[in-house]
Amino acid sequence: MKTKMSLIALLSAIMVLAGAFYTQAVVRQGFTDVEDDFWAKSYIEMMNEKGIIKGYDDNTFKPYAEVTREEFAKMMVLSVGLELQSAENPTFEDVEKGDWAYKYIETAKSYLTGYQTAQGLYFRPTFDAQREDMAVAIVKALGIDADNTDLTVLSKLNDENTISKNLRKYVAAAINEGIMVGDTNLNFGAKETLTRAESAVLLGRLINGEKVVFDETKVVVEDTSTTAQPTTEPVTQPVTQEPVYTGSRTPVLSGRATGNGAQLSWSKGVADNFNYYKVVFSLYDSTPSYPENGYQRYISDVNNISAYIESGSGYSGGDVGGYLKSGKTYYVTITAVYNDGKFTSNVLRITMP
């Protein structure tokens, strides 16, 4: 009997060890599009394990895919640990009770931004989340007093005027607290879209910081009568006509490798009919342009004519392979996209540090 019991115990121990080995092997395998030296790998794995930002059925994570505002609402609910709420009356005109993200948006609205119009408050759920949205969410979640933050830090930014009026204090607080920073060319990139990798890192840091900032696993949701405030100027109000700048639609690009990346700058385009600048890299095409060669980022402000691109930054499309690698030499251009055409700059050859 004793021998039989010992055998059962031994077999049980082997099964436990086998199960542990199998689980570890799955974790080590990771995602096929997140390499071991990828800058956000540890946070991506953490957020996946917690079920906050999951991978896809094909074993990819798609780190450079952009995050929509409704997806970001769900990420906030799961990151902060909020209990799902189902408001009887929708807060936003464009989010209905039957929508998949309705409960997440209603639950996380104290941490989110909205669009106040003459027709009511809108959420724009399918729009891309932006860096300034992340600043609001993290500053609120950490309980930082944005009302008393020093706004002078914003005057040091070259793209200060791209920050939404009602979000300035949150961006300033995020910078003052060292939560979010701009690039080495003093641009914050308030309107730049968030990727899944960036969201994993910033929300992962929020989760790790909760043990220091909070005594509980949940934050207190503010009263909805004071939190669902407008976050942009009413979109239906008369808009002051932007001045039409004289100049060429075709950018003139200059740049060099410096620090941990490439510093780029280019001549300003014409405001009339302007959509955005696309920053384009290629390993093998000596005359890359958008959309044929993908893009690293887009910039919707015609006055924002510089970008600092770090090694390891994500890349969408083209032959780059998902992200810009250290030591690789790339052909680099800027494509200015207008309503009636695309115009690509001269080509630079830059080796990423």
C-alpha positions as a printed NumPy array, in Angstrom:
array([[  0.   ,   0.   ,   0.   ],
       [  2.801,   2.336,   0.928],
       [  4.571,   1.543,  -2.352],
       [  1.358,   2.205,  -4.274],
       [  0.83 ,   5.544,  -2.549],
       [  4.45 ,   6.519,  -3.194],
       [  4.006,   5.662,  -6.886],
       [  0.866,   7.792,  -7.1  ],
       [  2.657,  10.698,  -5.421],
       [  5.585,  10.335,  -7.819],
       [  3.297,  10.271, -10.853],
       [  1.422,  13.314,  -9.561],
       [  4.685,  15.193,  -9.096],
       [  5.768,  14.297, -12.641],
       [  2.429,  15.526, -14.014],
       [  2.75 ,  18.824, -12.14 ],
       [  6.286,  19.323, -13.405],
       [  5.231,  18.418, -16.931],
       [  2.371,  20.887, -16.769],
       [  4.671,  23.618, -15.459],
       [  7.182,  22.908, -18.222],
       [  4.453,  23.041, -20.878],
       [  3.103,  26.345, -19.548],
       [  6.56 ,  27.902, -19.445],
       [  7.248,  26.693, -22.968],
       [  4.088,  28.427, -24.225],
       [  5.035,  31.651, -22.465],
       [  8.568,  31.534, -23.825],
       [  7.253,  31.023, -27.334],
       [  5.609,  34.464, -27.233],
       [  4.255,  36.194, -30.302],
       [  5.653,  35.625, -33.761],
       [  5.816,  39.378, -34.445],
       [  7.448,  40.392, -31.129],
       [ 11.145,  39.536, -31.161],
       [ 13.199,  38.962, -28.02 ],
       [ 14.896,  42.358, -28.266],
       [ 11.687,  44.277, -28.97 ],
       [ 11.515,  47.386, -26.749],
       [  8.029,  46.655, -25.374],
       [  8.262,  42.861, -25.101],
       [  8.056,  42.537, -21.304],
       [  5.021,  44.823, -21.075],
       [  3.289,  43.115, -23.991],
       [  3.706,  39.747, -22.273],
       [  2.488,  41.155, -18.956],
       [ -0.621,  42.762, -20.474],
       [ -1.372,  39.597, -22.44 ],
       [ -1.061,  37.413, -19.345],
       [ -3.435,  39.722, -17.467],
       [ -5.898,  39.553, -20.348],
       [ -5.867,  43.343, -20.821],
       [ -4.374,  43.477, -24.335],
       [ -4.57 ,  40.002, -25.799],
       [ -2.889,  38.532, -28.828],
       [ -4.578,  37.158, -31.927],
       [ -5.49 ,  33.617, -32.916],
       [ -2.586,  33.458, -35.362],
       [ -0.135,  33.942, -32.447],
       [  0.608,  37.555, -33.368],
       [  0.26 ,  40.662, -31.212],
       [  0.284,  43.3  , -33.959],
       [  2.25 ,  45.783, -31.815],
       [  1.995,  48.575, -34.394],
       [ -1.729,  48.375, -34.948],
       [ -3.458,  51.568, -33.887],
       [ -5.829,  51.528, -30.899],
       [ -9.34 ,  52.905, -31.307],
       [-11.001,  54.971, -28.607],
       [-13.447,  52.188, -27.727],
       [-10.603,  49.678, -27.464],
       [ -8.754,  52.097, -25.204],
       [-11.838,  52.39 , -22.97 ],
       [-11.796,  48.614, -22.425],
       [ -8.046,  48.681, -21.721],
       [ -8.592,  51.349, -19.052],
       [-11.367,  49.394, -17.334],
       [ -9.211,  46.266, -17.159],
       [ -6.019,  48.112, -16.197],
       [ -7.55 ,  50.094, -13.346],
       [ -9.767,  47.218, -12.216],
       [-13.129,  48.953, -12.482],
       [-16.382,  47.065, -12.038],
       [-18.408,  47.251, -15.243],
       [-21.32 ,  49.675, -15.106],
       [-24.346,  49.796, -17.41 ],
       [-25.849,  53.278, -17.331],
       [-29.563,  53.445, -18.036],
       [-29.143,  56.472, -20.274],
       [-26.131,  56.702, -22.599],
       [-23.735,  59.552, -21.87 ],
       [-22.638,  59.907, -25.484],
       [-24.855,  60.473, -28.5  ],
       [-22.914,  57.996, -30.664],
       [-22.613,  55.084, -28.208],
       [-25.753,  52.964, -27.863],
       [-26.601,  50.391, -25.213],
       [-26.322,  47.544, -27.698],
       [-22.759,  48.432, -28.704],
       [-20.076,  45.974, -27.545],
       [-18.07 ,  48.751, -25.876],
       [-21.029,  50.49 , -24.213],
       [-20.34 ,  49.242, -20.681],
       [-16.612,  49.834, -20.971],
       [-17.076,  53.405, -22.184],
       [-19.658,  54.209, -19.512],
       [-17.458,  52.677, -16.817],
       [-14.238,  54.378, -17.881],
       [-15.669,  57.75 , -18.936],
       [-14.127,  59.474, -15.903],
       [-10.731,  58.698, -17.437],
       [-11.589,  59.395, -21.056],
       [-12.113,  62.365, -23.344],
       [-15.162,  63.304, -25.377],
       [-16.232,  65.729, -28.071],
       [-18.71 ,  68.457, -27.136],
       [-20.835,  69.66 , -30.047],
       [-23.99 ,  71.715, -30.439],
       [-25.868,  68.396, -30.845],
       [-24.5  ,  66.893, -27.641],
       [-21.544,  64.963, -26.265],
       [-19.919,  62.476, -28.643],
       [-17.296,  59.811, -27.99 ],
       [-16.202,  58.909, -31.538],
       [-15.583,  55.245, -30.557],
       [-13.975,  54.168, -33.824],
       [-11.571,  57.107, -33.995],
       [ -7.949,  56.361, -33.124],
       [ -6.877,  57.086, -29.534],
       [ -4.208,  59.77 , -29.283],
       [ -1.291,  60.5  , -26.985],
       [ -3.137,  63.34 , -25.282],
       [ -5.968,  60.892, -24.469],
       [ -3.447,  58.663, -22.723],
       [ -2.146,  61.641, -20.753],
       [ -5.654,  62.353, -19.415],
       [ -6.277,  58.718, -18.505],
       [ -3.04 ,  58.131, -16.629],
       [ -3.026,  61.464, -14.79 ],
       [ -6.583,  60.82 , -13.557],
       [ -5.89 ,  57.19 , -12.681],
       [ -2.847,  58.149, -10.604],
       [ -4.807,  60.825,  -8.77 ],
       [ -2.465,  63.632,  -9.868],
       [ -3.809,  67.145,  -9.312],
       [ -3.725,  68.511, -12.851],
       [ -5.407,  71.752, -11.791],
       [ -2.325,  72.798,  -9.837],
       [  0.356,  71.596, -12.217],
       [  2.919,  73.931, -13.765],
       [  1.793,  74.76 , -17.306],
       [  5.011,  76.538, -18.248],
       [  6.477,  73.201, -19.351],
       [  4.19 ,  73.389, -22.39 ],
       [  5.82 ,  76.571, -23.632],
       [  9.009,  74.565, -24.183],
       [  7.276,  72.354, -26.75 ],
       [  7.51 ,  73.193, -30.425],
       [  4.08 ,  71.64 , -31.013],
       [  2.33 ,  73.194, -28.009],
       [ -0.46 ,  74.502, -30.233],
       [ -1.481,  70.973, -31.261],
       [ -2.644,  70.094, -27.727],
       [ -6.419,  70.364, -27.277],
       [ -7.342,  73.383, -25.168],
       [ -9.129,  71.436, -22.422],
       [ -6.38 ,  68.817, -22.169],
       [ -3.396,  71.113, -21.689],
       [ -3.215,  70.699, -17.914],
       [ -3.237,  66.904, -18.207],
       [ -0.445,  66.869, -20.76 ],
       [  1.538,  69.28 , -18.576],
       [  0.977,  67.083, -15.516],
       [  2.059,  63.955, -17.424],
       [  5.266,  65.693, -18.489],
       [  5.968,  67.22 , -15.06 ],
       [  5.535,  63.835, -13.397],
       [  7.79 ,  62.129, -15.932],
       [  4.999,  59.818, -17.077],
       [  5.109,  60.881, -20.704],
       [  7.779,  62.86 , -22.501],
       [  8.32 ,  64.438, -25.881],
       [ 11.083,  63.693, -28.339],
       [ 14.519,  65.28 , -28.405],
       [ 13.206,  67.929, -30.786],
       [ 10.757,  69.096, -28.095],
       [  7.601,  67.761, -29.722],
       [  4.998,  66.001, -27.569],
       [  2.937,  64.595, -30.444],
       [ -0.437,  65.125, -28.761],
       [ -2.403,  64.074, -31.836],
       [ -0.232,  61.097, -32.726],
       [ -2.117,  57.821, -32.533],
       [ -1.421,  55.149, -29.943],
       [ -0.224,  51.719, -30.988],
       [ -0.911,  48.484, -29.131],
       [  2.738,  48.324, -28.055],
       [  2.713,  51.885, -26.692],
       [ -0.553,  51.233, -24.861],
       [  0.894,  48.082, -23.319],
       [  3.908,  49.984, -21.983],
       [  2.055,  53.022, -20.612],
       [ -0.816,  51.06 , -19.056],
       [  1.631,  48.449, -17.791],
       [  3.54 ,  51.173, -15.977],
       [  0.251,  52.426, -14.557],
       [ -0.5  ,  48.969, -13.168],
       [  2.956,  48.617, -11.678],
       [  2.657,  52.068, -10.141],
       [ -0.672,  51.359,  -8.441],
       [  1.039,  49.561,  -5.578],
       [  2.751,  52.8  ,  -4.705],
       [ -0.017,  55.266,  -5.433],
       [ -3.102,  53.428,  -4.207],
       [ -3.945,  51.417,  -1.115],
       [ -6.67 ,  49.561,  -2.977],
       [ -6.841,  47.814,  -6.312],
       [ -9.621,  50.116,  -7.512],
       [ -9.708,  53.843,  -8.01 ],
       [-12.774,  55.859,  -7.067],
       [-14.779,  56.951, -10.098],
       [-15.627,  60.614,  -9.99 ],
       [-19.231,  61.786, -10.081],
       [-20.407,  61.636, -13.684],
       [-22.033,  65.046, -13.461],
       [-18.599,  66.61 , -13.196],
       [-16.442,  64.239, -15.192],
       [-18.133,  64.053, -18.575],
       [-16.834,  67.445, -19.573],
       [-16.082,  68.601, -23.098],
       [-12.549,  67.913, -24.193],
       [-12.399,  69.789, -27.476],
       [-13.906,  72.897, -28.946],
       [-17.425,  72.274, -30.366],
       [-16.939,  70.865, -33.817],
       [-20.007,  72.695, -35.164],
       [-18.825,  76.146, -34.148],
       [-17.515,  78.419, -36.884],
       [-13.872,  77.577, -37.481],
       [-11.368,  80.298, -38.171],
       [ -9.94 ,  79.782, -41.639],
       [ -6.335,  78.634, -41.469],
       [ -3.906,  80.848, -43.344],
       [ -2.663,  79.468, -46.613],
       [  1.101,  79.311, -46.477],
       [  3.124,  80.032, -49.544],
       [  5.648,  77.389, -50.459],
       [  6.025,  74.046, -52.126],
       [  3.905,  70.97 , -51.557],
       [  7.008,  68.834, -52.052],
       [  8.988,  68.712, -48.773],
       [ 12.72 ,  69.259, -48.626],
       [ 14.072,  66.763, -46.091],
       [ 17.183,  66.935, -43.934],
       [ 18.282,  64.734, -41.063],
       [ 20.927,  62.65 , -39.378],
       [ 21.448,  59.841, -36.922],
       [ 21.835,  61.107, -33.365],
       [ 21.474,  59.646, -29.888],
       [ 19.306,  56.549, -30.154],
       [ 17.596,  57.427, -33.401],
       [ 17.236,  59.727, -36.389],
       [ 16.4  ,  63.415, -36.18 ],
       [ 14.421,  64.554, -39.238],
       [ 13.181,  67.966, -40.322],
       [ 11.605,  69.21 , -43.539],
       [ 10.215,  72.301, -45.193],
       [  6.655,  73.267, -44.358],
       [  3.937,  72.393, -46.836],
       [  0.934,  74.407, -47.969],
       [ -1.986,  74.456, -45.538],
       [ -4.709,  74.418, -48.204],
       [ -6.035,  70.846, -48.726],
       [ -3.304,  69.407, -46.489],
       [ -3.99 ,  66.05 , -44.772],
       [ -0.746,  64.874, -43.184],
       [  2.945,  64.142, -43.533],
       [  3.973,  60.478, -43.688],
       [  7.456,  59.492, -42.471],
       [  8.658,  56.737, -44.814],
       [ 11.551,  54.262, -44.446],
       [ 12.73 ,  51.45 , -46.71 ],
       [ 15.567,  48.954, -46.612],
       [ 15.753,  48.293, -50.342],
       [ 13.702,  50.863, -52.271],
       [ 15.981,  53.809, -53.04 ],
       [ 13.002,  56.128, -53.693],
       [ 10.455,  55.172, -51.022],
       [  7.1  ,  56.921, -50.733],
       [  3.699,  56.502, -49.112],
       [  1.624,  54.353, -49.486],
       [  3.804,  51.938, -51.479],
       [  6.43 ,  51.664, -48.729],
       [  4.221,  52.06 , -45.655],
       [  5.01 ,  54.613, -42.97 ],
       [  6.487,  55.042, -39.505],
       [  4.102,  57.779, -38.363],
       [  1.827,  60.452, -39.734],
       [  1.635,  64.078, -38.65 ],
       [ -1.598,  65.98 , -39.243],
       [ -0.319,  69.459, -38.328],
       [  1.135,  71.217, -41.358],
       [  3.286,  73.335, -39.025],
       [  4.862,  70.298, -37.329],
       [  7.865,  69.755, -39.572],
       [ 10.184,  67.569, -37.532],
       [ 10.293,  64.129, -35.958],
       [ 12.688,  62.11 , -33.835],
       [ 12.504,  58.426, -34.718],
       [ 14.134,  56.051, -32.229],
       [ 15.639,  52.68 , -33.06 ],
       [ 13.022,  50.067, -32.225],
       [ 10.132,  52.312, -33.261],
       [  7.249,  50.545, -34.948],
       [  6.685,  50.574, -38.675],
       [  3.571,  49.776, -40.691],
       [  3.897,  48.086, -44.087],
       [  6.762,  48.162, -46.56 ],
       [  9.924,  46.054, -46.337],
       [ 11.057,  47.305, -42.906],
       [  9.794,  44.231, -41.071],
       [  7.649,  45.735, -38.319],
       [ 10.137,  47.997, -36.584],
       [ 13.298,  50.001, -37.253],
       [ 16.363,  48.016, -36.257],
       [ 19.595,  49.333, -34.776],
       [ 22.526,  49.184, -37.19 ],
       [ 20.325,  48.973, -40.281],
       [ 20.68 ,  51.576, -43.026],
       [ 17.436,  52.932, -44.479],
       [ 16.279,  55.135, -47.32 ],
       [ 14.14 ,  57.882, -45.744],
       [ 11.616,  60.33 , -47.215],
       [  8.638,  62.455, -46.218],
       [  5.433,  62.184, -48.234],
       [  3.057,  65.139, -47.927],
       [ -0.511,  63.981, -48.528],
       [ -3.104,  66.426, -49.843],
       [ -6.727,  65.969, -50.866],
       [ -5.692,  66.03 , -54.496],
       [ -2.313,  64.343, -54.479],
       [  0.835,  63.057, -52.747],
       [  4.258,  64.718, -52.885],
       [  7.467,  62.982, -51.767],
       [ 10.672,  64.656, -50.619],
       [ 14.269,  64.041, -51.549],
       [ 15.816,  60.818, -50.203],
       [ 18.168,  60.525, -47.232],
       [ 20.312,  57.519, -46.323],
       [ 20.414,  57.027, -42.556],
       [ 21.883,  54.255, -40.418],
       [ 19.919,  53.829, -37.196],
       [ 22.164,  53.927, -34.092]])
